[in-house]
Amino acid sequence: MMNQDSEASSSTTSHYSSSSSILSNYPLLAALLSFVLAQTIKVFTSWYKERQWDLKQLIGSGGMPSSHSATVTALALAIGLQEGFGGSMFAISLVIACVVMYDAFGVRLQAGRQAEVLNQIVYELPAEHPLAESRPLQELLGHTPRQVIAGATLGVVTASMAYLIVIARS
């Protein structure tokens, strides 16, 4: 009996170690793909709004859609689809996704608006004021609710499409 249990355990362990690779980690790949797509889309939405290309959007925060929301939503959905929606892993990823999205359109959006006001105050200071030459604060920190919803939608679509591709391959 003991031998059979250790054989089963060994068989399971070797199965996971041989088939487990970062390149076959569906939740991770879905999250990363969603992040890359969101950052790339930001370049185009920025161009549409400003009528000039801004490649800094590829690595910047803020903008449409929220890459943070896309990433955590894709991760949570991918975990749910792979592990089941009743498990602890899905619960943890869902809670983290909600916290990240709340932070994106709550705290970080307000911090960005405060930075905008502070930059305007500093800009209006007389040249001889010690703060007149200070570097401006970053204003584009958070997201509007619409940007967060767009990012979450992108995450759902990305994770779902990736799941259909993974199922089609197996």
PEDACOR-V946137 format. One line per field, one symbol per residue. psi: psi as a letter, one per 20 degrees, with the letter a starting at -180 (. if undefined). A space follows every 10 residues. Layout:
# PEDACOR-V946137
psi=???
This chain:
# PEDACOR-V946137
psi=ghggghgggg ggghghhhio qhijnggghg gggggggghg hhghhggggi kqpniihhir rrrprohggg ghgggggggg hgiqiirhgg gghggggggg hghgjeghgh hghhhggghg ghhiqqhiph ihjqpqqphn gaqrhghggg gggggggghg ghghggghh.
